[in-house]
Amino acid sequence: MHTLTYPEFQRDAEPVLRQVFVGNHDAEPFQSHVEDRLFLFLPDGGDLERKHYWKRQLAEALAHAAQSIGDTGSYLAVFWELSKEPLENAYAYIPISELVDALAYPPCPHGGSKQVWAQLDVPSGLGYCLCSTNGSWGLLTTMDEYGFLGGSSEFMQAVRSYFPDIEKEVLEFLHDLRLDQIYGDKINMEWLKQVLGHVYGAKTAQQLIVDSGLV
């Protein structure tokens, strides 16, 4: 892994990120041509062991799928587009061979940490965007405990094959929203329909909402 300066990020990485994502947008981040999409649930609280397991499985699935389609590298941008000023120490090139150690939890037990957050010296809870260097897939996470994964059908099929439980993340997210609703929290249903429709299409989005008991 090596860090990128902001000019290097603008020159080399940002055009690639734009192939997958319009930007770090709350409800409709994907470019229209992205073939296959998933909504991810990334809770910071709850079962710490489960959180570490899920994040490691995700990192391993990304690396496995990327290698299966011949990818060799990826670009990472922390807190993409959330600041009007260029961020320092926020951008990196990560070889696919180093991706699991760079993203996985808990930190590497063999001495110094290989995690990208430690090497960039930024908090691990910030949102970030990760894309292959050829723009065939991308992962976008937010600070609101959810994220998006999308890419070619071949790549996404490989992700699901390695990590079938990734399909359940949207169901866990909706379950948590249902619990919030039971305890009196107001759910922004228009936003929810928009974001799920963007990822899964309007018909599937509506069925997911109905099956969750939110309506």
N, C-alpha and C positions, 0 to 999 in steps of 0.2 A: 504494500500500500504506500502511496505517497500523496501528500497534500497538494492542493492546487491553489494558486493565488486567484484573486477575483478576476483579473484579466484572463488567466488561463481557463477559468471556469466559463467565462463569457465566450471565449473563442472555441473551446473544445467540447464542453459538457452541456451548456445550456441549449444549443441547437438540438442535441440528442434528446434531452429531457422534453423539449417541445414536440418531439415526434410522438410522444405518448400522452403527455399531459398539457392541457391548455395553460395550466398554472395551478397554484395551490388554492383551489377554489373549494368552497364548503360543500357544494351540492353537485356540481357537474364538472369534474376535473379532467375527464378523458377527452382526447381528440376523437372525432366521430368515427375514424377508421379503425380504432382499436377493436379487434375481433371479439375477444373474450374477456370478461370482467368478473371480479369478486369484490364483495364488501367485507372488510375485516373488522373484528372487534379486538381492541388492544387495551384491556383494562389495566390500570396501574395498581389498583388495590386488590383485595381478595386473597386468594390462595397463591402465595409467593412461589411455591414449588410448581404449581400449574403454569404460572406466568413464565417462569424460566424454561419449563419444558416446551411451552407453545412457541416461544420466541426462538428457541434452538431448532425446533422442528421446522419452523418457517424458514430460518436461515439455511438449513440443510436442504429443504425442498427447493429453494431458489437456486442454490448452488448445483444441485443434482439436475434440475431442469435446464439450467443455463448450459451446463456441460453437455447435456444430451443433444442440444441443438447447435453445439459448436461455439458457443460464446466463450470468450477468454477474459473479458474485463467488464467493469461497471463504473459508473460515476455516481457519487453521493453528494447531495447538497443539503445541509442542515438549515431548517427554518426558511426554506425557499420562499422568497417573495413577501415575507412578513415584515420586512424592514425597508424603509425608503433608502437607507444608506447601505452600501456593500458591507457584508459581514466579514470579519477576519476569522481565519481558522475554521471555515465552515464548509470546505469543499475538498473532495478527495477522489483519487482514482484507486479502485480496489480490484486487484486480479480476482477472477472467480475462484481460483485455488485458495485464496485467503478470505473468502467471503464469510464462511461460518465463524472463524475466529474473530473477524471484524464486527459481526453483528450479534453473535450468540451470547446468551446468559446462562449461567453466571460467568464472570470473567475467567480467562484462561488460568488454570492452577499452576502452570509451569513458570513461575517467576513473573516478569513484567507483563502487563496486560497488552494484548494485541487488539483490543477493542478500538474501533475507530473513534469512539467518543473520548477515550483516554488520550489517544494520539492527537486528536484535534484540540483537546482540553476544553470540551463543551459538555454540559449536562446531558445524560442519556435520555431524559424524558422529553426532549424537544422533538417537534415534528421534523420529518426529513423526506427527501425524495431520492430514490435509488433507481437507476436505469441501466440496462445493458449499453455497451458502447456503440452498438449498431441500432439501438432504438427498437428492438424487437419485443421488449417488455419493460414494465416499470412498477415500482411500489411507492405509494405515497402515504405517509402517516401524518396524523394530526395530533395536537395536544389535547383533543377532546375524546381520546380513547377509541378512535376508530381510524380506519384507513382503507386504501383501495389497491388492488392488484389487477393488472391487466396486461395483455400481450397477445401474441400469435396463438392460434389454436393449438399448435404443436407444443409450445412452451407451457401453456396452461394445462393441457392434458397431462404433461409430465409432472407438473406441480401436484395435481390432484392424485395422480397415481402414487407418488411418494408420500403424500400427506393428505389422505382422504378426509380427515377431520376438519380440514380448512373450509369445507363446504358448510360446516355447522356454525361458523363464526357469526354469520348474519342472524341465525336463530337465537344464539346467546345474547346478541345485542338487543333483539326485539324482546326477549324474555326479561332482560334488565329494564327496558323501557316500560314493560307491562307492570313490573314491580313498582317502578317509580309512579306510574299512573295510579296504582292501588293506594299508594301512600299520599296521594294528593298532588303530585307534581304534574304540571301542565305539559303535554307533549305537543310539539309543533308538527302536526300531521301533514301540513302542506310541504314542509321541508322534507319530512320522512318519505312522502310519496315521490317527491322530486328526486331525491338522492337514490332511492331504491329503483325508481323507474330508469334513471340514468345508467345504473349498473345492470339491471336484469330485464328491463322492458316494463311497460306499464301494467300489462296483464299479470305477470309473475309478481311484480311489486305489490299489487293489490291483494293477490292471494296470500302472500307472505304476511301482510298486515292483518288480514282476516284470520288466518290460522293462528297468529300470535295472540289473538283476543284483544287487540288494541281497539277494534271497532266492533 
